[in-house]
Amino acid sequence: AERVDKIQKRPYASEHEFYGVLKEEVEEAWEIIKQKESQRDYRELENELIQIMTVCYRYLKQKA
């Protein structure tokens, strides 16, 4: 989250922006999950799930 804060350098402009970013990350994870288990790249899935957590964490931190 700290690394992303350094890159983004600004909070989410609105709940709509937060939702849009979150939705994009969830859709990317979903594409991986839909793959056959034998073809699934779990490292890529892990990265997407970490990005989802980071988006949520940043939003909660912004609202605190």
MODELLER restraints for C-alpha pairs under 7 A, 6 or more apart:
rsr = mdl.restraints
at = mdl.atoms
rsr.add(forms.Gaussian(group=physical.xy_distance, feature=features.Distance(at['CA:1:A'], at['CA:54:A']), mean=5.33, stdev=0.5))
rsr.add(forms.Gaussian(group=physical.xy_distance, feature=features.Distance(at['CA:1:A'], at['CA:58:A']), mean=6.52, stdev=0.5))
rsr.add(forms.Gaussian(group=physical.xy_distance, feature=features.Distance(at['CA:11:A'], at['CA:62:A']), mean=6.65, stdev=0.5))
rsr.add(forms.Gaussian(group=physical.xy_distance, feature=features.Distance(at['CA:12:A'], at['CA:18:A']), mean=5.94, stdev=0.5))
rsr.add(forms.Gaussian(group=physical.xy_distance, feature=features.Distance(at['CA:18:A'], at['CA:59:A']), mean=6.98, stdev=0.5))
rsr.add(forms.Gaussian(group=physical.xy_distance, feature=features.Distance(at['CA:22:A'], at['CA:52:A']), mean=6.31, stdev=0.5))
rsr.add(forms.Gaussian(group=physical.xy_distance, feature=features.Distance(at['CA:22:A'], at['CA:55:A']), mean=6.28, stdev=0.5))
rsr.add(forms.Gaussian(group=physical.xy_distance, feature=features.Distance(at['CA:25:A'], at['CA:48:A']), mean=6.44, stdev=0.5))
rsr.add(forms.Gaussian(group=physical.xy_distance, feature=features.Distance(at['CA:25:A'], at['CA:51:A']), mean=6.80, stdev=0.5))
rsr.add(forms.Gaussian(group=physical.xy_distance, feature=features.Distance(at['CA:25:A'], at['CA:52:A']), mean=5.88, stdev=0.5))
rsr.add(forms.Gaussian(group=physical.xy_distance, feature=features.Distance(at['CA:26:A'], at['CA:52:A']), mean=6.71, stdev=0.5))
rsr.add(forms.Gaussian(group=physical.xy_distance, feature=features.Distance(at['CA:28:A'], at['CA:48:A']), mean=6.91, stdev=0.5))
rsr.add(forms.Gaussian(group=physical.xy_distance, feature=features.Distance(at['CA:29:A'], at['CA:45:A']), mean=5.91, stdev=0.5))
rsr.add(forms.Gaussian(group=physical.xy_distance, feature=features.Distance(at['CA:29:A'], at['CA:48:A']), mean=5.51, stdev=0.5))
rsr.add(forms.Gaussian(group=physical.xy_distance, feature=features.Distance(at['CA:29:A'], at['CA:49:A']), mean=6.76, stdev=0.5))
rsr.add(forms.Gaussian(group=physical.xy_distance, feature=features.Distance(at['CA:32:A'], at['CA:40:A']), mean=6.29, stdev=0.5))
rsr.add(forms.Gaussian(group=physical.xy_distance, feature=features.Distance(at['CA:32:A'], at['CA:45:A']), mean=6.30, stdev=0.5))
